[in-house]
Amino acid sequence: MKKSFITAVLIVTALIAAFTSPAFCWWDQGHEIVASIAWDNMEQSTKDRLSAIGFNQTRFINAACYPDDFKNETTAPWHYVNWIYAPDGMHRTVLAGGILEAIPQEIRNLISDPKDFTSVKYLAHFIGDIHCPMHNISYMINGEPDLGGNKFYITLPDGNSVKLHAFWDSLPTNIMKKHCDKVGVKYLINRPMSLEKFEKKLAESGYQFTEKKYEDYLYDQRQGEFEGIISTGRMLVSKEGIKKDRVNIASPDTMVTKWSYDESYKIACSSYHQDMDIDKPFMNSSDTISPEYEKKAIKEARQRLVLAGMRLASILDAIYNN
């Protein structure tokens, strides 16, 4: 009997959960898939401009993880927006989060200075974040926000309980694993040494920490991921049939809000309902999800990854070919 896709989610959860902050979105592999799709679909002239400031394909893929690698108290709110969702209906109210401002700001930074290496990395990451449903919602449980599914649990068919946020985080990683196992492409699921542990290791060895050293270390540690990431991104583009969007970088605020509220938030709302159907009753925390729920969540995750990659490509094309 074949293991379900959800069983694979648990395997990866066990491997990575100890090293992954609850605020992370898509885990490393999701952000890398988005960046890989973007690189494959941006204009050659855009790649040339990015290459001139230090990016190649794998450096760009690795860079999409950078804002999680160096997250701190100041930058953490830039990764999400908490639109409120309550059992009595949707509410266009923002509880917290700054991603609706962060993405337009990074776009403006790059229009002003196309050589801004750091803004490229933040933009690549935040486009992934805003397409992750759980980074666009806070469900109210007895009047208290669940902070993007971090306080709401679901039970998987095998009886294991996981946070709803962690369930969504793990989907791209398991999409990659399933694809690579099927086609025989190697992959690595590896959360490298944390920033704190790396700093400690350097200090014990008598070396001074620099951000560049840590970034190079992470790049080296992720080498085994890139082949599987690139293959997965190309498979998703081929299967989902989603094309590049037109983007308005001169006035990005409305565009970004639409992606968040009209798309990611609406998907996130359905995640709290039976069979992931907004017209069906709400689930209670720890309810067991159905096969239909699992199927819909995987489909949504695949489409969000491709949309994010295509939109990132379109934004960078518009910036570097204006």
C-alpha positions in Angstrom: 0.0 0.0 0.0 1.4 3.4 -1.0 2.0 6.0 1.7 -0.2 9.0 1.3 1.2 12.4 0.4 0.4 13.6 3.9 2.5 10.8 5.4 5.4 12.3 3.5 4.6 15.7 5.1 5.1 14.2 8.5 8.4 12.7 7.6 9.8 16.0 6.4 8.2 17.8 9.4 10.1 15.5 11.7 13.3 16.2 9.9 13.0 20.0 9.8 10.6 21.1 12.5 13.4 21.4 15.1 15.3 23.9 12.9 12.4 25.8 11.5 10.7 28.9 13.0 6.9 28.9 13.0 7.0 32.1 11.1 8.9 30.6 8.1 6.9 30.2 5.0 7.2 27.4 2.5 10.5 26.3 4.2 13.6 26.7 2.1 12.5 24.5 -0.8 9.3 26.5 -1.5 11.2 29.8 -1.8 13.9 28.1 -3.9 11.2 26.7 -6.3 9.7 30.2 -6.7 13.1 31.7 -7.5 14.0 28.8 -9.9 10.7 29.4 -11.8 11.4 33.1 -11.9 15.0 32.6 -13.3 13.8 30.2 -16.0 11.1 32.6 -17.1 12.8 36.1 -17.0 14.3 37.7 -20.0 17.9 37.0 -20.8 18.6 40.7 -20.6 17.3 40.6 -17.0 19.6 37.6 -16.2 22.5 39.5 -17.6 21.8 42.5 -15.4 21.5 40.3 -12.4 24.7 38.5 -13.3 26.5 41.8 -13.4 25.7 42.3 -9.7 26.7 38.8 -8.6 23.8 36.4 -9.3 23.8 33.3 -11.4 21.0 30.7 -11.4 21.9 28.9 -8.2 23.0 32.0 -6.4 19.6 33.6 -7.2 17.8 30.4 -5.9 19.8 30.4 -2.7 19.3 34.2 -2.2 15.5 33.7 -2.0 16.1 32.1 1.4 18.2 34.9 2.7 15.5 36.9 4.6 14.7 33.9 6.7 18.3 33.1 7.3 18.9 36.6 8.7 15.4 37.3 10.2 15.3 39.5 13.3 12.8 41.4 15.3 12.8 44.3 12.9 12.4 42.4 9.7 10.1 39.6 10.9 6.8 41.5 10.4 7.8 42.2 6.8 7.1 38.6 5.9 3.3 38.5 6.5 0.0 40.3 6.9 -2.7 39.2 9.3 -6.0 39.8 7.6 -8.6 38.8 10.2 -10.9 35.9 9.6 -13.6 35.1 12.2 -16.4 32.5 12.3 -19.0 35.1 11.6 -17.4 36.0 8.3 -14.5 37.7 6.5 -13.2 41.0 7.8 -11.0 43.3 5.8 -9.1 44.3 8.8 -5.3 44.0 9.3 -4.2 42.9 12.7 -0.4 43.0 12.1 2.3 42.5 9.5 4.2 44.7 7.0 4.5 42.7 3.7 2.0 44.9 1.9 4.4 47.8 2.4 7.7 45.7 2.1 7.2 44.4 -1.4 6.4 47.9 -2.9 9.4 49.3 -1.0 11.8 46.7 -2.4 10.4 47.4 -5.9 11.0 51.1 -5.5 14.5 50.4 -4.1 15.4 48.5 -7.2 13.9 51.1 -9.6 16.1 53.7 -7.8 19.2 51.5 -7.6 19.1 48.3 -9.9 22.4 47.2 -8.3 20.8 46.9 -4.9 21.9 43.2 -4.3 20.0 43.0 -0.9 16.7 44.3 -2.3 16.8 41.6 -5.0 17.0 39.0 -2.3 14.2 40.5 -0.1 12.0 40.9 -3.1 12.4 37.3 -4.2 11.6 36.1 -0.7 8.6 38.3 -0.1 7.0 37.4 -3.4 7.1 33.8 -2.1 5.7 34.8 1.3 2.7 36.7 0.0 1.7 33.8 -2.2 1.6 31.4 0.9 -2.0 31.5 2.2 -1.0 31.2 5.8 1.1 34.4 5.6 -2.1 36.3 4.8 -4.5 35.5 7.6 -5.2 35.3 11.3 -8.2 33.2 12.3 -9.9 34.3 15.5 -10.3 31.5 18.0 -12.5 32.5 21.0 -11.5 36.1 20.3 -7.8 35.4 20.0 -5.8 35.4 16.8 -4.2 32.2 15.7 -1.3 34.0 13.9 -1.5 32.3 10.5 -2.5 28.9 11.7 0.2 28.7 14.3 -2.3 28.0 17.1 -4.8 25.9 15.0 -4.1 22.2 14.6 -5.3 19.7 12.1 -5.1 15.9 12.4 -3.7 14.0 9.5 -5.3 10.8 8.2 -2.7 8.7 10.1 -3.7 10.4 13.4 -0.8 12.8 13.8 -1.5 16.4 14.7 0.3 19.3 13.1 -0.1 23.1 13.1 -2.1 24.3 10.1 0.8 26.7 9.3 3.3 23.9 9.3 1.1 21.8 7.1 1.2 24.5 4.4 4.9 25.2 4.9 5.7 21.6 4.1 3.7 21.2 0.9 6.3 22.5 -1.6 9.0 20.4 0.0 6.9 17.3 -0.4 5.8 18.2 -3.9 9.5 18.4 -4.7 10.2 15.1 -3.0 7.4 13.2 -4.8 8.5 14.6 -8.2 12.2 13.8 -7.7 11.5 10.3 -6.5 9.3 9.7 -9.5 11.8 11.0 -12.1 15.0 9.9 -10.3 16.4 13.3 -9.7 18.6 13.8 -6.6 17.5 16.2 -3.9 18.5 17.2 -0.5 16.2 18.4 2.3 18.7 20.2 4.5 18.2 23.0 7.0 21.8 24.3 7.5 23.3 25.4 10.7 21.5 28.3 12.3 23.0 31.8 12.4 23.5 31.6 16.1 25.3 28.2 15.9 27.5 29.5 13.0 28.5 32.6 14.9 29.3 30.4 17.9 31.4 28.0 15.8 33.4 30.8 14.3 34.0 32.4 17.7 35.2 29.1 19.1 37.6 28.8 16.2 38.9 32.4 16.7 37.4 33.8 13.5 35.3 36.9 13.1 31.7 36.5 11.9 30.6 38.2 8.7 27.3 38.0 6.9 29.1 37.1 3.7 30.8 34.1 5.4 27.4 32.8 6.6 25.7 33.4 3.2 28.5 31.5 1.4 28.2 28.7 4.0 24.5 28.4 3.4 25.1 28.3 -0.4 27.6 25.5 0.0 25.2 23.5 2.3 22.3 23.8 -0.2 24.3 22.6 -3.2 22.5 19.2 -3.1 19.1 20.9 -3.3 19.5 22.8 -6.6 19.1 20.0 -9.1 15.8 18.8 -7.5 14.5 22.4 -7.1 15.1 23.3 -10.7 13.5 20.1 -12.0 10.5 20.6 -9.7 10.0 24.2 -10.9 10.0 23.2 -14.5 7.6 20.3 -13.9 5.2 22.7 -12.1 5.3 25.3 -14.9 4.7 22.6 -17.5 1.8 21.0 -15.6 0.0 24.1 -14.3 0.1 26.1 -17.6 0.3 29.5 -15.8 1.9 32.3 -17.8 3.6 35.5 -16.8 1.4 38.4 -15.5 1.6 42.0 -16.6 2.8 44.0 -13.5 2.6 47.7 -12.6 5.8 48.5 -10.9 5.1 52.2 -11.0 2.2 51.7 -8.6 2.6 48.3 -7.0 0.6 48.8 -3.8 -2.8 47.9 -5.3 -1.3 44.9 -7.2 0.3 43.5 -4.0 -2.9 43.9 -2.0 -4.9 42.1 -4.6 -2.4 39.1 -4.5 -2.7 39.1 -0.7 -6.4 39.7 0.0 -8.2 38.5 -3.2 -6.1 35.4 -3.6 -4.0 34.1 -0.7 -6.4 35.3 2.0 -9.4 33.7 0.3 -7.5 30.4 0.0 -6.4 30.6 3.6 -10.0 31.2 4.7 -11.1 28.0 3.0 -8.3 26.1 4.9 -10.4 26.4 8.1 -13.4 24.7 6.5 -14.3 21.0 6.0 -13.0 19.6 2.7 -11.3 23.1 2.2 -14.7 24.3 1.0 -15.7 27.8 2.1 -19.4 26.8 1.9 -19.0 23.9 4.3 -18.9 24.1 8.1 -15.8 25.3 10.0 -13.4 22.7 11.3 -12.6 22.5 14.9 -9.0 22.6 15.9 -7.6 19.0 15.7 -10.3 17.8 13.3 -9.0 15.2 10.8 -8.7 16.5 7.3 -10.3 14.6 4.4 -8.7 13.2 1.2 -10.6 16.0 -0.6 -9.0 18.6 1.7 -5.5 17.2 1.0 -6.0 17.2 -2.7 -7.2 20.8 -2.8 -4.4 22.0 -0.6 -1.7 20.4 -2.9 -3.4 21.9 -6.0 -3.5 25.4 -4.4 0.2 25.1 -3.3 1.3 24.1 -6.8 -0.5 27.0 -8.4 0.7 29.5 -5.8 4.3 28.5 -6.4 4.1 29.0 -10.1 2.2 32.3 -9.8 4.8 33.6 -7.4 7.7 32.6 -9.7 6.1 34.1 -12.8 5.2 37.3 -11.1 8.7 37.7 -9.7 10.1 37.2 -13.2 7.7 39.8 -14.5 8.6 42.3 -11.8 12.3 41.9 -12.4 11.9 42.1 -16.2 10.0 45.4 -15.8 12.7 46.8 -13.5 15.7 45.8 -15.6 14.2 46.4 -19.0 12.4 49.7 -18.4 
